[in-house]
Amino acid sequence: MKNTEIRELSDKELNVRIKDERAMFTKLKFGHAVSPVENPNKIKSTKKLVARLLTEKKRRTLSNVQ
């Protein structure tokens, strides 16, 4: 998901997406601890996506405060 796609999400969609991606990240981490994941870069990309989603959420809350 690109940053332009993230910016187009509504607040509700953004929150749902954050929840889903965090769950996916946790699942990947635990799965990798038990047995190696087929593509370990998927863990890295999911972690970065969660960070980008949270950054957009924070940007919106700060722009609403001012």
C-alpha distances in whole Angstrom, upper triangle without the diagonal:
4,7,8,6,7,10,11,11,15,16,17,13,12,15,14,11,12,15,14,11,15,17,15,15,19,19,18,20,23,23,23,26,28,27,25,21,21,18,18,15,13,15,14,10,10,12,10,7,10,12,10,10,13,14,13,15,18,18,18,21,23,23,24,27,28
4,5,5,6,9,10,11,15,17,18,15,13,16,17,13,14,18,17,14,17,20,18,18,21,22,21,23,26,26,25,28,31,30,27,24,24,20,20,17,16,17,15,12,12,14,11,9,12,12,9,10,14,13,12,15,17,16,17,20,21,21,23,26,26
4,5,5,6,9,10,13,15,17,14,12,15,16,13,14,18,17,15,17,20,19,19,22,24,23,24,27,28,27,30,32,32,30,26,26,23,23,19,18,19,17,13,14,15,11,9,12,11,8,9,12,10,9,12,14,13,14,17,18,17,20,22,23
4,5,5,6,9,12,15,17,14,13,16,17,15,16,19,19,17,20,23,22,22,25,26,26,27,30,30,30,33,35,35,33,29,29,26,26,22,21,22,20,17,17,18,15,13,15,15,11,11,14,13,11,14,16,14,14,18,19,17,19,22,23
4,5,5,7,11,13,14,11,11,14,15,12,14,17,16,15,18,20,19,20,23,24,23,25,28,28,29,31,33,33,31,27,27,24,24,21,19,20,19,16,16,17,15,12,14,15,11,10,14,14,11,13,16,15,15,18,20,19,20,23,24
4,5,5,9,10,12,10,8,11,12,10,11,14,14,13,15,18,17,18,21,22,22,24,26,27,27,30,32,32,30,27,27,24,24,21,19,19,18,15,14,15,13,10,11,11,8,7,10,10,7,10,13,12,12,15,17,16,17,20,22
4,6,8,10,12,11,9,13,14,12,13,17,17,16,18,21,21,21,24,26,26,27,30,31,31,33,35,35,34,30,31,28,27,24,22,23,21,18,18,18,16,13,14,14,10,9,11,11,7,9,12,10,10,13,15,13,15,18,19
4,7,9,12,10,9,13,14,12,14,17,17,17,20,22,22,23,26,27,27,29,31,32,32,35,37,37,35,32,32,29,29,26,24,24,23,20,19,20,18,15,16,17,13,12,14,14,10,12,15,13,12,15,17,16,16,20,21
4,7,8,6,6,9,10,9,11,14,14,14,17,19,19,20,23,24,24,26,29,29,30,33,34,35,33,30,30,28,28,25,22,23,22,19,18,19,17,14,14,15,13,10,13,13,10,10,14,13,11,14,17,16,16,19,21
4,5,5,6,9,10,10,12,14,15,16,18,20,21,22,24,26,26,28,30,31,32,34,36,37,36,32,33,31,30,28,25,25,25,22,20,21,20,17,16,17,15,12,13,14,11,10,14,13,11,13,16,15,14,18,19
4,6,5,6,9,10,11,12,14,15,17,19,20,21,23,24,26,27,29,30,31,33,35,36,35,32,33,31,30,28,25,25,25,22,20,20,19,16,15,16,14,11,11,13,10,8,11,12,9,10,13,13,12,15,18
4,5,5,6,9,10,11,12,14,16,17,19,20,22,23,24,26,28,29,30,32,34,35,34,31,32,30,30,28,25,25,25,23,20,20,20,17,15,17,16,12,13,15,13,10,14,15,12,13,17,17,15,18,21
4,5,5,6,9,10,10,12,14,15,16,18,20,21,22,24,26,27,28,30,32,32,32,28,29,27,27,25,22,22,22,20,17,18,18,14,14,16,14,11,13,15,12,11,15,15,13,15,18,18,18,21,23
4,5,5,6,9,10,10,12,14,15,16,18,20,21,22,24,25,27,29,30,31,30,27,28,26,25,23,20,20,20,17,15,16,15,12,10,12,11,7,9,11,9,7,11,12,11,12,15,16,16,18,21
4,5,5,6,9,10,11,12,14,15,17,18,20,21,23,24,26,27,29,30,30,27,28,26,26,24,21,20,20,19,16,16,16,13,11,13,12,9,9,12,10,8,11,13,12,12,16,17,16,18,21
4,5,5,6,9,10,11,12,14,16,17,18,20,21,22,24,26,27,28,28,25,27,25,24,23,20,19,20,18,15,16,17,13,12,14,14,10,12,15,13,12,15,17,15,16,20,20,20,22,25
4,5,5,6,8,10,10,12,14,15,16,18,20,21,22,24,26,26,26,23,24,22,21,20,17,16,17,15,12,13,13,10,9,12,11,8,10,13,12,11,14,16,15,17,20,20,20,23,25
4,6,5,6,9,10,10,12,14,15,16,18,20,21,23,25,25,25,22,24,22,21,19,16,15,16,14,11,11,12,9,6,9,9,6,7,11,10,9,12,14,14,15,18,19,19,21,24
4,6,5,6,9,10,11,12,14,16,17,18,20,21,23,24,24,22,24,22,21,20,17,16,17,16,12,12,14,12,9,12,13,10,10,14,14,12,15,18,17,17,20,22,22,24,27
4,5,5,6,9,10,11,12,14,16,16,18,20,21,22,22,19,21,19,19,18,15,14,16,14,11,12,14,11,9,13,14,11,13,16,16,15,18,20,20,20,23,25,25,27,29
4,5,5,6,9,10,10,12,14,15,16,18,20,21,20,17,19,17,16,15,12,11,12,10,7,8,10,8,6,10,11,9,11,14,14,14,17,19,19,20,23,24,25,26,29
4,5,5,6,9,10,11,12,14,15,17,19,20,19,17,19,18,16,16,13,11,12,12,8,8,11,9,7,10,12,10,10,14,15,14,16,19,19,20,22,24,25,26,29
4,5,5,6,9,10,11,12,14,16,17,18,18,16,18,18,16,17,14,12,14,14,10,11,14,12,10,13,15,14,14,18,18,17,20,22,23,23,26,27,28,29,32
4,5,5,6,9,10,10,12,14,15,16,16,13,15,14,13,14,10,9,12,11,8,9,12,11,10,13,15,14,15,18,19,19,21,23,24,25,27,29,29,31,34
4,5,5,6,9,10,10,12,14,15,14,12,15,13,11,12,9,6,9,9,6,6,10,10,8,11,14,13,14,17,18,18,20,22,23,24,26,28,29,30,33
4,5,5,6,8,10,11,13,14,14,13,16,15,13,14,12,9,12,13,10,9,13,13,11,14,17,16,16,19,21,20,22,24,25,25,28,30,30,32,34
4,6,5,6,8,10,11,12,13,11,14,14,13,14,11,10,13,14,11,12,15,15,14,17,19,18,19,22,23,23,25,27,28,28,31,33,33,34,37
4,6,5,6,9,10,10,10,8,10,10,9,11,8,6,10,11,9,10,13,14,13,16,18,18,19,22,23,23,25,27,28,29,31,33,34,35,38
4,5,5,6,9,10,10,9,12,12,10,11,10,7,10,12,10,10,14,15,14,16,19,19,19,22,24,24,25,27,29,29,31,33,34,35,38
4,5,5,6,9,10,10,13,14,12,15,13,11,14,16,14,14,17,18,17,19,22,22,22,25,27,26,27,30,31,32,34,36,37,37,40
4,5,5,6,7,7,10,12,11,14,12,10,14,16,14,15,18,19,18,21,23,23,24,26,28,28,30,32,33,34,36,38,39,40,42
4,5,5,5,5,9,10,8,11,11,9,12,14,13,14,17,18,18,20,23,23,24,26,28,28,30,32,33,34,36,38,39,40,43
4,6,7,9,12,13,11,14,14,12,14,17,16,16,19,21,20,22,25,25,25,28,30,30,31,33,35,35,37,39,40,41,44
4,7,9,12,14,13,17,16,14,17,20,18,19,22,23,23,25,27,28,28,30,32,32,34,36,38,38,40,42,43,44,46
4,6,9,12,11,15,15,14,17,19,18,19,22,23,23,25,28,28,29,31,33,33,35,37,38,39,41,43,44,45,48
4,6,8,8,12,12,11,14,16,16,17,20,21,22,23,26,27,27,29,31,32,33,36,37,38,40,42,43,44,46
4,5,6,9,9,9,12,13,13,15,17,18,19,21,23,24,25,27,29,30,31,33,35,36,37,39,40,42,44
4,6,9,9,10,13,14,14,17,19,19,21,23,24,25,27,29,30,31,33,34,36,37,39,40,42,43,45
4,5,6,8,10,11,12,14,15,16,18,20,21,22,24,26,27,28,30,31,33,35,36,37,39,41,43
4,5,6,7,9,10,12,13,15,16,18,19,21,22,24,25,27,28,30,31,33,34,36,37,39,41
4,5,5,6,9,10,11,12,14,15,17,18,20,21,23,25,26,27,29,31,32,33,35,37,38
4,5,5,6,9,10,10,12,14,15,16,18,20,21,23,24,26,27,29,30,32,33,35,37
4,6,5,6,9,10,11,13,14,16,17,18,20,21,23,24,26,27,29,31,32,33,35
4,5,5,6,9,10,11,12,14,16,17,19,20,21,23,25,26,27,29,31,32,34
4,5,5,6,9,10,10,12,14,15,17,18,20,21,23,25,26,27,29,31,32
4,5,5,6,9,10,11,12,14,15,17,18,20,21,23,24,26,27,29,31
4,5,5,6,9,10,11,12,15,16,17,18,20,21,23,25,26,27,29
4,5,5,6,9,10,10,12,14,15,16,19,20,21,23,25,26,27
4,5,5,6,9,10,11,12,14,15,17,19,20,21,23,25,26
4,5,5,6,9,10,11,12,14,16,17,18,20,21,23,25
4,5,5,6,9,10,10,12,14,15,16,18,20,21,23
4,5,5,6,9,10,10,12,14,15,17,19,20,22
4,5,5,6,9,10,11,13,14,16,17,19,21
4,5,5,6,9,10,11,12,14,15,17,19
4,5,5,6,9,10,11,12,14,16,17
4,5,5,6,9,10,11,12,14,16
4,5,5,6,9,10,11,13,15
4,5,5,6,9,10,11,13
4,6,5,6,9,10,11
4,5,5,6,9,10
4,5,5,6,9
4,5,5,7
4,6,6
4,6
4
